[in-house]
Amino acid sequence: MRRWLAVVLVSIMVIFALGQKVTIIANAIKGGKNSQVVDWFEKYIPEIEKELGITIELIQTGIRDEDFKARIVLDIKGGGGADILWIDGFWVPEFVEAGYLRPIDDILADIPAWKYYYEPMKAMGSYKGKTYLIPAGTDVRMIYYNKELFKKAGIPLPWQPKSWEDIIKTARIIKEKLPGVIPIQLNAGTEMGEATTMQGFFMVLLGAGGNLYDWETGKWIVKSSALKDTLNFYKQIYVDEKLGDAVLQVSPGAREKTFELFRQEKIAMYVEGTWFYTSVLNPNNPSWGFPDRDERIGWAAMPGRGKPGDPEFVSISGGTGFAVNVNCKNPKLVAEVLKRLLYVEPQLSYFQMKPFVSPRSDLADSCWTVNKDKFIAETSRALVKYTTFRPAFPVYPEISFQAQLLTERVVTGQMSVDKALEEFAKEVTRIVGKENVTEKP
Amino acid sequence: MKRSLMGRKVVVFLLIPALSLIFVFLILPGVWVLKIGMTNETLTGAKARNPDFVGFENYVKVLSDRFFYNALRITLLFVLGSAIIGQAGLGLLLALLTYRKRRLKSFVQSVVILAWIIPEVVVAYLWIAFLDKDYGTLNVILSAIGLSKINWFYEYPLLTIIIFNIWRGTAYSMLLFSAALETIPPSYLETAEVIGASTWRKFKDVVFPNIKSYILTDLILITLWTFNVFTPYLLTGGGPSFRTELLSIYIYRTAFRYFKLGYGASIATIALLINFALAMFYLSLSRRRKA
């Protein structure tokens, strides 16, 4: 009798151990968006599975970031979802407020690598005194340009504009010399989603010395000369001089279409982030990669407006990372998986496959790898000192949408700059309340 | 008065499965939406966890929301253009043209039904492939014969989704009208022919009075279907610049892209009321006709 019981117990335990599973979701899909991320997981998951005696399932998706966010939110609200979530850092505050993420300070205590993470990076992943996200990488933003097109148009290389006027002048030359080529795309409109706010709107607004949020008073800025100049810059590009294609900006699938046109060398300048170079244009990317990317595509720092007192150059950073679902049933196991993914070797391999600005000093100092990527080394050196972060408060996505709408109304000519700004101020005031908005000269 | 075949108890008993299905899948979600519509529930942020009851605040907000009026206007134009004029009109025309022409009828019906039975996602891809600005079949043809390419989704977005929906849904109206036409006794039309009535008079005095009730049924059904249709989202995503944002798409955007669940639910309730009003309008028409 006792023997039978033992057999039953052991088999239950075996079944239980075999059934242990950790799921990971990332907005990455083999052969498509962030393909390298899948390659990386496939390289390391089998080892970890073997070592821990569990199964790890990677849920692949290759969709728009906004749709990915909706999927995760609905998964978690419905009581399920993957254990490990590879999400954008600026979603953390609103997710935490909703109770979707598990604080991971206990997990991090067991992860030796955590002490190497830079403080600003740790700050990106924490909210109200607790940590929720392990940053996977951070980025900077700049203007990319196609050197071949520049040569054809007779623009001297290397190119580095010093003011908005320099950008406009270059765009005019391209428009004149190269018919059929769109001189510049500066993201605008709601279809582009957060790409408009980060790669377009903020890059211009910061250059005029402005911001959406006043960090000193903690209020949202609804009116300023910087905002007005930002919109006028958009208007000059898309409406007055038609140096950019506003139709492309607001068409369905705008982002993918823009990548496609850049690949076809029909766009000369495009403001984008690190990811664009290291992932979209990556020679290994079957959809949009340039085999001779390093020779063909150049980058320049985004200049400020050019008036006295304006910043010389600007950049803004974001980043993604690992968070843990609040519905996660086995945090101990998740901790073991994360710990192994964050070992130096897999991390170095990750940054080799998908070069990014490293969030960890031990990787950045590792002279034989991350810094070996010329692009990352140069852009980090040139831009990290100028960069800033977005005001990622729970209400931020709503303000961000209003900023996208603001640019959309101007570039499509639906509203004048003044009218669009008036609507923007009205809506933002309605969202955050009169006491939380301010005006700047 | 007729005596019923079964006792009252049996009738109630047999109705229970149907009624419970209606309750679980129709009434319960309806009440649920009504309830959420009176809160400020969101999908992220603090209000996802602790939504407040706000009464009719959402409804007041909807009534001053320019996106709501934009969506309502586009939906009405879409229903008028694609359902009432397009599907019902074209369906009737096709049914009349193929009336008593057996071969032509079976051919036309096969083609039209094909458009009706292909899954929606596939249809959406077909249309994108057909209309795309640079690679679309239509634009390739246009440029091959020397005409300039047209960016259909940008320049004529509403017209594009209207034509798409006509193409998609004419089959239903056509089948219904074809069947209705079969119910007209042939002698009526033969008599009309003998006395030399014009085509128009034949339609106006013989065909139309006989299929009037079918037309009404068709209009009720396709209006309500079209009002709630979501497929154009697959073509245009509601854009460019909200120019094809139907009410259903606006509700989706509010609730699942911008995560304002409570507000989205209140718009959905308003859409439900509009549907009710439309249904009532048609039903009163049919009642008046019977009286």
HADDOCK unambig.tbl for C-alpha pairs under 7 A between the chains (distance, minus, plus):
assign (segid A and resid 66 and name CA) (segid B and resid 257 and name CA) 6.78 0.50 0.50
assign (segid A and resid 70 and name CA) (segid B and resid 256 and name CA) 6.31 0.50 0.50
assign (segid A and resid 70 and name CA) (segid B and resid 257 and name CA) 6.50 0.50 0.50
assign (segid A and resid 73 and name CA) (segid B and resid 43 and name CA) 6.86 0.50 0.50
assign (segid A and resid 94 and name CA) (segid B and resid 44 and name CA) 5.41 0.50 0.50
assign (segid A and resid 94 and name CA) (segid B and resid 45 and name CA) 4.14 0.50 0.50
assign (segid A and resid 95 and name CA) (segid B and resid 44 and name CA) 5.60 0.50 0.50
assign (segid A and resid 95 and name CA) (segid B and resid 45 and name CA) 6.01 0.50 0.50
assign (segid A and resid 97 and name CA) (segid B and resid 45 and name CA) 4.57 0.50 0.50
assign (segid A and resid 97 and name CA) (segid B and resid 46 and name CA) 4.50 0.50 0.50
assign (segid A and resid 98 and name CA) (segid B and resid 44 and name CA) 5.15 0.50 0.50
assign (segid A and resid 98 and name CA) (segid B and resid 45 and name CA) 4.58 0.50 0.50
assign (segid A and resid 98 and name CA) (segid B and resid 46 and name CA) 4.99 0.50 0.50
assign (segid A and resid 98 and name CA) (segid B and resid 47 and name CA) 6.93 0.50 0.50
assign (segid A and resid 98 and name CA) (segid B and resid 48 and name CA) 5.08 0.50 0.50
assign (segid A and resid 98 and name CA) (segid B and resid 49 and name CA) 5.26 0.50 0.50
assign (segid A and resid 99 and name CA) (segid B and resid 49 and name CA) 6.83 0.50 0.50
assign (segid A and resid 250 and name CA) (segid B and resid 240 and name CA) 5.42 0.50 0.50
assign (segid A and resid 250 and name CA) (segid B and resid 241 and name CA) 6.41 0.50 0.50
assign (segid A and resid 251 and name CA) (segid B and resid 154 and name CA) 6.99 0.50 0.50
assign (segid A and resid 251 and name CA) (segid B and resid 239 and name CA) 6.79 0.50 0.50
assign (segid A and resid 251 and name CA) (segid B and resid 240 and name CA) 5.41 0.50 0.50
assign (segid A and resid 252 and name CA) (segid B and resid 236 and name CA) 5.75 0.50 0.50
assign (segid A and resid 252 and name CA) (segid B and resid 237 and name CA) 6.14 0.50 0.50
assign (segid A and resid 252 and name CA) (segid B and resid 239 and name CA) 6.62 0.50 0.50
assign (segid A and resid 252 and name CA) (segid B and resid 240 and name CA) 6.89 0.50 0.50
assign (segid A and resid 394 and name CA) (segid B and resid 45 and name CA) 5.76 0.50 0.50
